[in-house]
Amino acid sequence: MRQYYKAHGKHCFLRSFKTKCPSCGADVLYWECVHGCKVFFDYPPYGKLIKHKCKNYSGKKLQNRYPVIIKKPKGLLEESSPSCPSCGKIFKTERDLKNHLINSNHKDELHEEFLKNRIPIERYNLKKLAKKNYDVKARYKPIFGKINIKKRNK
């Protein structure tokens, strides 16, 4: 039984022959081993084998092959969506927000308090409500990139 060593060496050889590089057409030595490695070396081999590098394909051409795509972050540059000031849900349209407020009026205390105050329905953000000094119970909203410690009521 033949031993299979971890490293490639003289013992690791299946076949080799002279051929042409499929991409640039230069004369190369094709070498294959029992582990499945297939490599092209420069031809003729003098002393140590040198791995073949195609002249037509340089690193800069391969790097510029695909264009760089830069995507804009969502939410930062767009117009803010309407959100419910009491629960913080975000909606696509103002009509959906109005329907949400009407439907959840009978279910939650937060929504009932909001509708009792008769605050006009606009595009709501928690920042806008804080500027207008409305008393609205906002939920815990962590800020991205900062260490947030949530205070617990004892």
Backbone as JSON Lines, residues from 0, in Angstrom:
{"i":0,"aa":"M","n":[0.84,-1.18,0.0],"ca":[0.0,0.0,0.0],"c":[0.88,1.24,0.0]}
{"i":1,"aa":"R","n":[0.5,2.23,-0.8],"ca":[1.3,3.44,-0.95],"c":[0.88,4.47,0.1]}
{"i":2,"aa":"Q","n":[1.86,5.15,0.69],"ca":[1.57,6.18,1.68],"c":[1.31,7.5,0.98]}
{"i":3,"aa":"Y","n":[0.34,8.27,1.49],"ca":[0.07,9.61,0.96],"c":[0.56,10.62,1.99]}
{"i":4,"aa":"Y","n":[1.57,11.37,1.59],"ca":[2.16,12.36,2.48],"c":[1.34,13.64,2.43]}
{"i":5,"aa":"K","n":[1.5,14.49,3.47],"ca":[0.76,15.74,3.55],"c":[1.28,16.76,2.54]}
{"i":6,"aa":"A","n":[2.57,16.73,2.23],"ca":[3.16,17.71,1.32],"c":[3.38,17.08,-0.05]}
{"i":7,"aa":"H","n":[3.37,17.94,-1.09],"ca":[3.66,17.47,-2.44],"c":[5.17,17.36,-2.6]}
{"i":8,"aa":"G","n":[5.61,16.37,-3.31],"ca":[7.05,16.19,-3.53],"c":[7.27,15.23,-4.69]}
{"i":9,"aa":"K","n":[8.43,14.56,-4.7],"ca":[8.77,13.64,-5.78],"c":[7.84,12.42,-5.78]}
{"i":10,"aa":"H","n":[7.36,12.06,-4.6],"ca":[6.46,10.91,-4.5],"c":[5.09,11.21,-5.09]}
{"i":11,"aa":"C","n":[4.73,12.5,-5.17],"ca":[3.39,12.92,-5.59],"c":[3.44,13.31,-7.07]}
{"i":12,"aa":"F","n":[3.19,12.36,-7.95],"ca":[3.28,12.63,-9.38],"c":[2.35,11.69,-10.11]}
{"i":13,"aa":"L","n":[1.56,12.24,-11.02],"ca":[0.68,11.39,-11.82],"c":[1.09,11.45,-13.28]}
{"i":14,"aa":"R","n":[1.15,12.67,-13.83],"ca":[1.58,12.83,-15.22],"c":[1.97,14.28,-15.48]}
{"i":15,"aa":"S","n":[2.79,14.48,-16.51],"ca":[3.15,15.83,-16.96],"c":[3.51,15.74,-18.44]}
{"i":16,"aa":"F","n":[3.19,16.81,-19.19],"ca":[3.51,16.86,-20.61],"c":[3.5,18.3,-21.08]}
{"i":17,"aa":"K","n":[4.12,18.52,-22.24],"ca":[4.18,19.86,-22.83],"c":[2.86,20.14,-23.54]}
{"i":18,"aa":"T","n":[2.36,21.37,-23.33],"ca":[1.12,21.79,-23.98],"c":[1.13,23.3,-24.13]}
{"i":19,"aa":"K","n":[0.01,23.88,-24.56],"ca":[-0.1,25.33,-24.7],"c":[-1.11,25.86,-23.69]}
{"i":20,"aa":"C","n":[-0.85,27.06,-23.2],"ca":[-1.75,27.71,-22.25],"c":[-3.05,28.05,-22.97]}
{"i":21,"aa":"P","n":[-4.22,27.7,-22.41],"ca":[-5.49,27.97,-23.09],"c":[-5.83,29.45,-23.18]}
{"i":22,"aa":"S","n":[-5.28,30.29,-22.31],"ca":[-5.63,31.71,-22.35],"c":[-4.66,32.55,-23.17]}
{"i":23,"aa":"C","n":[-3.34,32.31,-23.03],"ca":[-2.4,33.16,-23.77],"c":[-1.68,32.43,-24.91]}
{"i":24,"aa":"G","n":[-1.73,31.11,-24.96],"ca":[-1.14,30.36,-26.06],"c":[0.35,30.09,-25.93]}
{"i":25,"aa":"A","n":[0.96,30.39,-24.8],"ca":[2.4,30.15,-24.6],"c":[2.65,28.67,-24.32]}
{"i":26,"aa":"D","n":[3.9,28.21,-24.61],"ca":[4.28,26.83,-24.31],"c":[4.42,26.67,-22.8]}
{"i":27,"aa":"V","n":[3.75,25.67,-22.25],"ca":[3.79,25.41,-20.81],"c":[3.94,23.93,-20.56]}
{"i":28,"aa":"L","n":[4.34,23.6,-19.33],"ca":[4.43,22.22,-18.89],"c":[3.24,21.96,-17.97]}
{"i":29,"aa":"Y","n":[2.37,21.02,-18.38],"ca":[1.2,20.66,-17.57],"c":[1.63,19.6,-16.58]}
{"i":30,"aa":"W","n":[1.35,19.83,-15.28],"ca":[1.74,18.89,-14.23],"c":[0.53,18.55,-13.39]}
{"i":31,"aa":"E","n":[0.34,17.26,-13.11],"ca":[-0.81,16.79,-12.33],"c":[-0.32,15.78,-11.32]}
{"i":32,"aa":"C","n":[-0.92,15.79,-10.11],"ca":[-0.5,14.85,-9.07],"c":[-1.66,13.94,-8.67]}
{"i":33,"aa":"V","n":[-1.37,12.98,-7.8],"ca":[-2.37,12.02,-7.38],"c":[-3.43,12.65,-6.48]}
{"i":34,"aa":"H","n":[-3.15,13.81,-5.89],"ca":[-4.12,14.49,-5.03],"c":[-5.12,15.32,-5.81]}
{"i":35,"aa":"G","n":[-4.91,15.48,-7.12],"ca":[-5.83,16.24,-7.95],"c":[-5.36,17.64,-8.31]}
{"i":36,"aa":"C","n":[-4.13,18.01,-7.92],"ca":[-3.61,19.34,-8.27],"c":[-3.21,19.37,-9.73]}
{"i":37,"aa":"K","n":[-3.57,20.45,-10.42],"ca":[-3.22,20.62,-11.83],"c":[-2.61,22.01,-11.98]}
{"i":38,"aa":"V","n":[-1.36,22.08,-12.46],"ca":[-0.63,23.34,-12.5],"c":[0.08,23.47,-13.84]}
{"i":39,"aa":"F","n":[0.15,24.72,-14.36],"ca":[0.96,25.04,-15.54],"c":[2.27,25.67,-15.07]}
{"i":40,"aa":"F","n":[3.4,25.15,-15.62],"ca":[4.72,25.72,-15.35],"c":[5.3,26.23,-16.65]}
{"i":41,"aa":"D","n":[6.22,27.23,-16.55],"ca":[6.89,27.76,-17.74],"c":[7.71,26.66,-18.4]}
{"i":42,"aa":"Y","n":[7.73,26.69,-19.75],"ca":[8.47,25.68,-20.52],"c":[9.59,26.36,-21.28]}
{"i":43,"aa":"P","n":[10.74,25.87,-21.39],"ca":[11.32,24.64,-20.86],"c":[11.7,24.79,-19.39]}
{"i":44,"aa":"P","n":[11.58,23.71,-18.62],"ca":[11.91,23.78,-17.19],"c":[13.42,23.71,-16.97]}
{"i":45,"aa":"Y","n":[13.98,24.76,-16.35],"ca":[15.4,24.79,-16.0],"c":[15.49,24.82,-14.49]}
{"i":46,"aa":"G","n":[15.96,23.75,-13.88],"ca":[16.11,23.71,-12.42],"c":[14.75,23.7,-11.73]}
{"i":47,"aa":"K","n":[14.52,24.72,-10.92],"ca":[13.26,24.8,-10.16],"c":[12.12,25.2,-11.09]}
{"i":48,"aa":"L","n":[10.98,24.55,-10.94],"ca":[9.83,24.85,-11.79],"c":[9.22,26.2,-11.39]}
{"i":49,"aa":"I","n":[8.92,27.03,-12.4],"ca":[8.32,28.35,-12.18],"c":[6.88,28.3,-12.65]}
{"i":50,"aa":"K","n":[5.96,28.7,-11.76],"ca":[4.54,28.68,-12.09],"c":[4.26,29.67,-13.21]}
{"i":51,"aa":"H","n":[3.46,29.25,-14.2],"ca":[3.16,30.08,-15.36],"c":[2.18,31.18,-15.01]}
{"i":52,"aa":"K","n":[2.51,32.42,-15.39],"ca":[1.62,33.57,-15.24],"c":[1.37,34.12,-16.63]}
{"i":53,"aa":"C","n":[0.12,34.19,-17.03],"ca":[-0.22,34.66,-18.37],"c":[0.15,36.12,-18.54]}
{"i":54,"aa":"K","n":[0.72,36.46,-19.7],"ca":[1.12,37.84,-19.98],"c":[-0.09,38.7,-20.32]}
{"i":55,"aa":"N","n":[-1.12,38.1,-20.9],"ca":[-2.3,38.86,-21.29],"c":[-3.14,39.28,-20.09]}
{"i":56,"aa":"Y","n":[-3.09,38.52,-19.0],"ca":[-3.91,38.81,-17.83],"c":[-3.03,39.35,-16.72]}
{"i":57,"aa":"S","n":[-3.11,40.64,-16.5],"ca":[-2.39,41.24,-15.38],"c":[-3.36,41.48,-14.23]}
{"i":58,"aa":"G","n":[-2.82,41.76,-13.07],"ca":[-3.65,41.96,-11.89],"c":[-4.57,43.16,-12.02]}
{"i":59,"aa":"K","n":[-4.12,44.23,-12.69],"ca":[-4.93,45.44,-12.8],"c":[-6.16,45.18,-13.68]}
{"i":60,"aa":"K","n":[-6.0,44.37,-14.72],"ca":[-7.15,44.07,-15.58],"c":[-8.19,43.25,-14.83]}
{"i":61,"aa":"L","n":[-7.72,42.32,-13.99],"ca":[-8.65,41.51,-13.22],"c":[-9.36,42.33,-12.16]}
{"i":62,"aa":"Q","n":[-8.66,43.32,-11.57],"ca":[-9.27,44.14,-10.54],"c":[-10.34,45.05,-11.13]}
{"i":63,"aa":"N","n":[-10.13,45.59,-12.33],"ca":[-11.07,46.52,-12.94],"c":[-12.14,45.8,-13.77]}
{"i":64,"aa":"R","n":[-12.23,44.52,-13.62],"ca":[-13.15,43.73,-14.41],"c":[-14.61,44.04,-14.08]}
{"i":65,"aa":"Y","n":[-14.9,44.21,-12.79],"ca":[-16.27,44.47,-12.35],"c":[-16.34,45.88,-11.77]}
{"i":66,"aa":"P","n":[-17.37,46.65,-12.12],"ca":[-17.48,48.02,-11.59],"c":[-17.84,48.01,-10.1]}
{"i":67,"aa":"V","n":[-17.41,49.03,-9.39],"ca":[-17.71,49.17,-7.98],"c":[-19.12,49.74,-7.84]}
{"i":68,"aa":"I","n":[-19.96,49.07,-7.08],"ca":[-21.33,49.5,-6.88],"c":[-21.45,50.07,-5.47]}
{"i":69,"aa":"I","n":[-21.89,51.34,-5.39],"ca":[-22.07,51.98,-4.1],"c":[-23.57,52.2,-3.91]}
{"i":70,"aa":"K","n":[-24.11,51.6,-2.88],"ca":[-25.54,51.73,-2.61],"c":[-25.75,52.78,-1.52]}
{"i":71,"aa":"K","n":[-26.78,53.6,-1.69],"ca":[-27.12,54.6,-0.69],"c":[-27.78,53.91,0.5]}
{"i":72,"aa":"P","n":[-27.47,54.32,1.71],"ca":[-28.11,53.71,2.87],"c":[-29.58,54.06,2.93]}
{"i":73,"aa":"K","n":[-30.39,53.08,3.3],"ca":[-31.83,53.3,3.37],"c":[-32.17,54.12,4.61]}
{"i":74,"aa":"G","n":[-33.09,55.03,4.44],"ca":[-33.59,55.77,5.57],"c":[-32.87,57.07,5.88]}
{"i":75,"aa":"L","n":[-31.62,57.2,5.49],"ca":[-30.89,58.41,5.84],"c":[-31.17,59.54,4.86]}
{"i":76,"aa":"L","n":[-31.24,59.23,3.58],"ca":[-31.41,60.27,2.57],"c":[-32.85,60.37,2.07]}
{"i":77,"aa":"E","n":[-33.66,59.41,2.41],"ca":[-35.04,59.42,1.93],"c":[-35.92,60.26,2.85]}
{"i":78,"aa":"E","n":[-37.11,60.57,2.36],"ca":[-38.07,61.3,3.17],"c":[-38.62,60.34,4.23]}
{"i":79,"aa":"S","n":[-38.8,60.85,5.43],"ca":[-39.21,59.97,6.52],"c":[-40.65,59.48,6.31]}
{"i":80,"aa":"S","n":[-40.89,58.25,6.7],"ca":[-42.22,57.64,6.57],"c":[-43.07,58.04,7.78]}
{"i":81,"aa":"P","n":[-44.4,58.08,7.61],"ca":[-45.24,58.4,8.77],"c":[-45.19,57.27,9.79]}
{"i":82,"aa":"S","n":[-45.09,57.63,11.06],"ca":[-45.04,56.63,12.11],"c":[-46.02,56.99,13.21]}
{"i":83,"aa":"C","n":[-46.47,55.99,13.9],"ca":[-47.42,56.19,14.99],"c":[-46.67,56.77,16.19]}
{"i":84,"aa":"P","n":[-47.1,57.91,16.73],"ca":[-46.37,58.53,17.83],"c":[-46.48,57.76,19.14]}
{"i":85,"aa":"S","n":[-47.49,56.94,19.3],"ca":[-47.65,56.24,20.57],"c":[-46.94,54.89,20.59]}
{"i":86,"aa":"C","n":[-47.0,54.12,19.51],"ca":[-46.36,52.8,19.52],"c":[-45.09,52.75,18.68]}
{"i":87,"aa":"G","n":[-44.89,53.7,17.77],"ca":[-43.65,53.76,16.99],"c":[-43.66,52.96,15.71]}
{"i":88,"aa":"K","n":[-44.79,52.37,15.3],"ca":[-44.84,51.62,14.04],"c":[-44.7,52.57,12.86]}
{"i":89,"aa":"I","n":[-44.02,52.11,11.81],"ca":[-43.79,52.92,10.61],"c":[-44.71,52.43,9.5]}
{"i":90,"aa":"F","n":[-45.34,53.37,8.79],"ca":[-46.29,53.03,7.73],"c":[-45.85,53.64,6.42]}
{"i":91,"aa":"K","n":[-46.33,53.07,5.31],"ca":[-45.97,53.57,3.98],"c":[-46.71,54.85,3.64]}
{"i":92,"aa":"T","n":[-47.98,54.93,4.0],"ca":[-48.79,56.1,3.65],"c":[-49.47,56.65,4.9]}
{"i":93,"aa":"E","n":[-49.94,57.89,4.8],"ca":[-50.65,58.52,5.91],"c":[-52.01,57.86,6.13]}
{"i":94,"aa":"R","n":[-52.6,57.35,5.07],"ca":[-53.89,56.66,5.18],"c":[-53.77,55.42,6.06]}
{"i":95,"aa":"D","n":[-52.65,54.67,5.9],"ca":[-52.42,53.5,6.75],"c":[-52.27,53.9,8.21]}
{"i":96,"aa":"L","n":[-51.61,55.04,8.45],"ca":[-51.45,55.54,9.82],"c":[-52.81,55.9,10.42]}
{"i":97,"aa":"K","n":[-53.66,56.58,9.66],"ca":[-54.99,56.95,10.16],"c":[-55.81,55.71,10.49]}
{"i":98,"aa":"N","n":[-55.76,54.7,9.61],"ca":[-56.48,53.44,9.85],"c":[-55.97,52.75,11.12]}
{"i":99,"aa":"H","n":[-54.67,52.78,11.31],"ca":[-54.06,52.16,12.5],"c":[-54.55,52.87,13.76]}
{"i":100,"aa":"L","n":[-54.58,54.2,13.74],"ca":[-55.03,54.94,14.92],"c":[-56.5,54.68,15.22]}
{"i":101,"aa":"I","n":[-57.32,54.58,14.2],"ca":[-58.75,54.32,14.41],"c":[-58.97,52.9,14.94]}
{"i":102,"aa":"N","n":[-58.26,51.92,14.36],"ca":[-58.44,50.52,14.77],"c":[-57.9,50.24,16.17]}
{"i":103,"aa":"S","n":[-56.79,50.85,16.53],"ca":[-56.17,50.56,17.82],"c":[-56.65,51.49,18.92]}
{"i":104,"aa":"N","n":[-57.59,52.37,18.63],"ca":[-58.12,53.3,19.63],"c":[-58.77,52.54,20.78]}
{"i":105,"aa":"H","n":[-59.51,51.49,20.48],"ca":[-60.27,50.76,21.49],"c":[-59.4,49.72,22.2]}
{"i":106,"aa":"K","n":[-58.24,49.4,21.66],"ca":[-57.44,48.3,22.2],"c":[-56.4,48.78,23.21]}
{"i":107,"aa":"D","n":[-55.69,49.86,22.91],"ca":[-54.56,50.29,23.74],"c":[-54.85,51.58,24.48]}
{"i":108,"aa":"E","n":[-54.26,51.69,25.67],"ca":[-54.37,52.93,26.43],"c":[-53.54,54.04,25.81]}
{"i":109,"aa":"L","n":[-52.39,53.66,25.25],"ca":[-51.51,54.67,24.64],"c":[-52.21,55.39,23.49]}
{"i":110,"aa":"H","n":[-52.9,54.64,22.65],"ca":[-53.58,55.25,21.51],"c":[-54.78,56.09,21.96]}
{"i":111,"aa":"E","n":[-55.47,55.63,23.02],"ca":[-56.61,56.41,23.53],"c":[-56.15,57.77,24.05]}
{"i":112,"aa":"E","n":[-55.03,57.77,24.8],"ca":[-54.5,59.03,25.33],"c":[-54.1,59.97,24.19]}
{"i":113,"aa":"F","n":[-53.54,59.41,23.16],"ca":[-53.11,60.23,22.02],"c":[-54.31,60.88,21.34]}
{"i":114,"aa":"L","n":[-55.38,60.11,21.14],"ca":[-56.55,60.65,20.46],"c":[-57.34,61.62,21.34]}
{"i":115,"aa":"K","n":[-57.27,61.46,22.67],"ca":[-57.94,62.4,23.57],"c":[-57.3,63.78,23.52]}
{"i":116,"aa":"N","n":[-55.98,63.8,23.32],"ca":[-55.27,65.09,23.27],"c":[-55.57,65.85,21.98]}
{"i":117,"aa":"R","n":[-56.14,65.2,20.99],"ca":[-56.53,65.81,19.71],"c":[-55.34,66.45,18.99]}
{"i":118,"aa":"I","n":[-54.23,65.73,18.94],"ca":[-53.06,66.22,18.21],"c":[-53.33,66.0,16.73]}
{"i":119,"aa":"P","n":[-53.1,67.0,15.86],"ca":[-53.37,66.83,14.43],"c":[-52.52,65.72,13.82]}
{"i":120,"aa":"I","n":[-53.13,64.94,12.92],"ca":[-52.42,63.82,12.3],"c":[-51.55,64.35,11.17]}
{"i":121,"aa":"E","n":[-50.25,64.17,11.31],"ca":[-49.27,64.58,10.3],"c":[-48.3,63.43,10.11]}
{"i":122,"aa":"R","n":[-47.21,63.74,9.43],"ca":[-46.13,62.75,9.36],"c":[-45.37,62.83,10.68]}
{"i":123,"aa":"Y","n":[-45.46,61.76,11.48],"ca":[-44.92,61.81,12.81],"c":[-43.56,61.16,12.88]}
{"i":124,"aa":"N","n":[-42.69,61.78,13.62],"ca":[-41.42,61.21,14.05],"c":[-41.31,61.52,15.53]}
{"i":125,"aa":"L","n":[-40.59,60.71,16.24],"ca":[-40.42,60.98,17.66],"c":[-39.64,62.28,17.88]}
{"i":126,"aa":"K","n":[-38.73,62.61,16.95],"ca":[-37.96,63.85,17.08],"c":[-38.87,65.07,16.93]}
{"i":127,"aa":"K","n":[-39.8,65.01,15.96],"ca":[-40.71,66.14,15.75],"c":[-41.6,66.33,16.97]}
{"i":128,"aa":"L","n":[-42.08,65.23,17.56],"ca":[-42.94,65.34,18.72],"c":[-42.19,65.89,19.93]}
{"i":129,"aa":"A","n":[-40.92,65.54,20.04],"ca":[-40.14,66.08,21.15],"c":[-39.95,67.59,20.99]}
{"i":130,"aa":"K","n":[-39.81,68.07,19.75],"ca":[-39.66,69.5,19.51],"c":[-40.95,70.24,19.83]}
{"i":131,"aa":"K","n":[-42.1,69.63,19.57],"ca":[-43.39,70.29,19.81],"c":[-43.83,70.17,21.27]}
{"i":132,"aa":"N","n":[-43.05,69.43,22.09],"ca":[-43.32,69.27,23.53],"c":[-44.66,68.61,23.82]}
{"i":133,"aa":"Y","n":[-45.05,67.62,23.03],"ca":[-46.23,66.83,23.32],"c":[-45.86,65.74,24.31]}
{"i":134,"aa":"D","n":[-46.76,65.42,25.2],"ca":[-46.52,64.36,26.17],"c":[-46.94,63.03,25.54]}
{"i":135,"aa":"V","n":[-45.96,62.31,25.05],"ca":[-46.21,61.02,24.42],"c":[-45.25,60.01,25.04]}
{"i":136,"aa":"K","n":[-45.79,58.86,25.41],"ca":[-44.95,57.82,25.98],"c":[-44.24,57.09,24.84]}
{"i":137,"aa":"A","n":[-42.95,57.32,24.7],"ca":[-42.17,56.68,23.64],"c":[-41.52,55.43,24.19]}
{"i":138,"aa":"R","n":[-41.41,54.42,23.35],"ca":[-40.76,53.18,23.75],"c":[-39.25,53.35,23.69]}
{"i":139,"aa":"Y","n":[-38.55,52.39,24.25],"ca":[-37.09,52.41,24.28],"c":[-36.55,52.25,22.87]}
{"i":140,"aa":"K","n":[-35.77,53.22,22.4],"ca":[-35.2,53.19,21.06],"c":[-33.69,53.35,21.17]}
{"i":141,"aa":"P","n":[-32.91,52.28,21.0],"ca":[-31.46,52.41,21.07],"c":[-30.91,53.17,19.87]}
{"i":142,"aa":"I","n":[-29.81,53.88,20.06],"ca":[-29.17,54.65,19.01],"c":[-28.02,53.83,18.46]}
{"i":143,"aa":"F","n":[-27.92,53.74,17.15],"ca":[-26.89,52.93,16.51],"c":[-25.51,53.53,16.77]}
{"i":144,"aa":"G","n":[-24.55,52.71,17.15],"ca":[-23.18,53.15,17.33],"c":[-22.85,53.66,18.72]}
{"i":145,"aa":"K","n":[-23.8,53.69,19.63],"ca":[-23.55,54.14,20.99],"c":[-23.88,53.01,21.95]}
{"i":146,"aa":"I","n":[-23.27,53.06,23.12],"ca":[-23.57,52.08,24.15],"c":[-24.8,52.59,24.89]}
{"i":147,"aa":"N","n":[-25.87,51.84,24.82],"ca":[-27.14,52.23,25.43],"c":[-27.41,51.35,26.64]}
{"i":148,"aa":"I","n":[-27.67,51.97,27.77],"ca":[-28.02,51.24,28.98],"c":[-29.46,51.57,29.3]}
{"i":149,"aa":"K","n":[-30.28,50.56,29.3],"ca":[-31.71,50.76,29.54],"c":[-31.95,50.82,31.05]}
{"i":150,"aa":"K","n":[-32.61,51.88,31.5],"ca":[-32.91,52.03,32.92],"c":[-34.17,51.25,33.22]}
{"i":151,"aa":"R","n":[-34.13,50.5,34.32],"ca":[-35.28,49.71,34.73],"c":[-36.01,50.41,35.87]}
{"i":152,"aa":"N","n":[-37.31,50.31,35.85],"ca":[-38.11,50.86,36.94],"c":[-38.14,49.85,38.08]}
{"i":153,"aa":"K","n":[-37.78,50.3,39.28],"ca":[-37.75,49.38,40.44],"c":[-38.96,49.55,41.29]}
